[in-house]
Amino acid sequence: MLTNNAEAREEYRNIWVVAEVLAGEIQKVTYELLGAARGLAEARGSEVWCVVLGNQISSQVDALFHGGADVALVVDDPSFMNFVDEDQATVLTRLIRTHKPEVVLCGATTRGRALIPRVAVDANCGLTADCTGLSIDPENGDLLQTRPAFGGNILATIRCSNHRPQMATVRPRVMNELPVDTSRTGRVITGKLEADEAGGLKQILKVFQDSENSVNLADARFIIAGGRGLKGADGFKMLKDLAERVHGAVGASRAAVDSGWVPYYHQVGQTGQTVQATVYFACGISGQIQHLVGMQSCDFIIAIDRNPDTPLMQLADVAVVGDLFEIIPQLIKEISRT
Amino acid sequence: MRIVVCVKQVPGTHDAKIDPETKRIIREGIKVVINPFDTYAIEAAVQIKEEIGGEVIVLSMGPSRAITVLREGITVGADRGILLSDRAFGGSDTWATSYALSRAIETIGDVDLVICGKQAIDGDTAQVGPGIAAHLSWPQATYVMDIADINSGSLTARRMHEDGWDLCAVKLPAVITVVKDINQPRVPTLKGRLAAEKQEIPIWKAADIGADPERLGLNGSPTRVVKTNPPQGRMKKSVVLDGPVEQSVRRLVQELRQRSLV
């Protein structure tokens, strides 16, 4: 039953961060969220808790304290080695009912975006997806959640006054980690997976870390993206080379993916991924609206194309007119020369 | 196998407008299209039907003109469509939307599999698929890029993640959400179009799905949009470099260095 629990809202305290654990490692987005949670907790006069569901992760708990957590609520269980969203949602919902956090934050990753909506339904509370801004309303202490919608064409601010906890998934790379403070310590609360919480609804048969083909566009500071102008798979080798020099990731337009030049993992835009990199290089991409909505929130956009009049060249902060097969090798040379 | 595909009508990309009162997307009087991800969901369902038999039902919640997206689904192979349309559904957030859809799925009955697109291109939340699964207490597989196997009791699918993929088997009934990589939607045929035009599409109201009115629409939505803003415009000071390559590149690197980006 979706009960409005506004009267009981004073019972809900503390800002929670649900850790993202991948192959046994707590991921960077967790520390970014701890940074954001710290500010919120200070505004609310409460604590930052980091909830970790993982397998043999106790050695990483100190890093959570160094990154801003006051409490680590750890459920260590071999079954958390893989991502079984149903069981994780069951455990998280129980922890929420027991400890009553005021705010729950989770990374807006493929895993976070699968897990947290289940928890929000089970815990009868509101959830805002893909936030890029979080603050506390000084009037009543509500969490104000800002998120882009329509591929970044609007920014909406959302609140959830009558339900606790207030839940949000937050985009990676948007919040700032705190400087590591090795003098910080905290409390560890150890939880466990109850016998009836392993539902047996899902079995993970195989896990494949696809370092060759997969690309973490959401997490990349630099994205080097190519389109039809690259003329083929070989063109993308050149982009990969540039991406390696700047520790970036390779993106692609739909046209390039549909032509089979690069796998779908790389696609940026409406039917691919929405990205928010610091620098976006668009090489030979004309910039159909479906592509623009996936990348227009990037901070600094550079376009390279023969045609100066394409939508992307118009949008770009720096538009380089010319043959990208001459420009990119020259750019690689120039960047390497330091 | 009975498969329900949830589809959404979304504003065409060029037409995003916001109601200053409700702060929600204005859906009246603008061109709407089927959410692009949902076309992959329909194709996945139709392929399963062709392989192992069964029925594909397209389900949508929205104003009466959302019938057009249901007809689109029938055109490319769905057997029938159902529209949830009632004032009581208005203003629903993802919690209330997934509740209403889950009630409709229960009302349809004997459903083995629900397929949704990864997310809708207007809200971009990706929350409704897992929300439906949670309301029904069914397992889920999100960001599915490949269905490796399906039989009457279980489904094996490859889930795409940022760092690769995993292969999971879920018990049926289940909810899956699919990405574009899963298939190539078929092109509608004239025959399909004629069949779709002839179909009667039932419209279900809140009472028809036995929904608790307290959990529907704005009442049943924990979240409230308090304001919407256009994003900060880009600093419109484009630098155009159209000189010789070496000169342009040097200047570009300079621009990056000034911002400490390289």
Interface residues (C-beta under 8 A of the other chain):
Chain A: L2 L22 A23 N82 F83 D85 E86 A89 T109 T110 R111 R113 A114 L115 P117 R118 V119 A120 V121 D122 N124 C125 G126 L127 T128 A129 D130 L144 P148 A149 F150 G151 G152 N153 I154 L155 A156 T157 I158 R159 C160 S161 N162 H163 G199 G200 L201 K202 Q203 I204 L205 K206 V207 F208 Q209 D210 S211 S214 N216 L217 A218 D219 F222 V246 P263 Y264 Y265 Q267 Q270 T271 G272 T274 T278 V279 I289 Q290 V293 Q296 S297 F300 I301 I302 P308 M313 Q314 L315 A316 D317 V318 A319 V320 V321 G322 D323 E326 I327 Q330 L331 E334 I335
Chain B: T13 H14 A16 I18 K23 I25 P36 F37 D93 T94 W95 S98 Y99 I121 D122 G123 D124 T125 A126 Q127 V128 G129 P130 G131 A133 A134 H135 W138 P139 Q140 A141 T142 Y143 M145 T156 R159 M160 H161 E162 D163 G164 W165 D166 L167 C168 A169 V170 K171 A174 V179 K180 D181 E214 R215 G220 S221 P222 T223 R224 V225 V226 K227 T228 N229 P230 P231 R234 M235 K237 S238 V239 V240 L241 D242 V245 E246 S248 V249 R250 L252 V253 E255 L256 R259 L261 V262
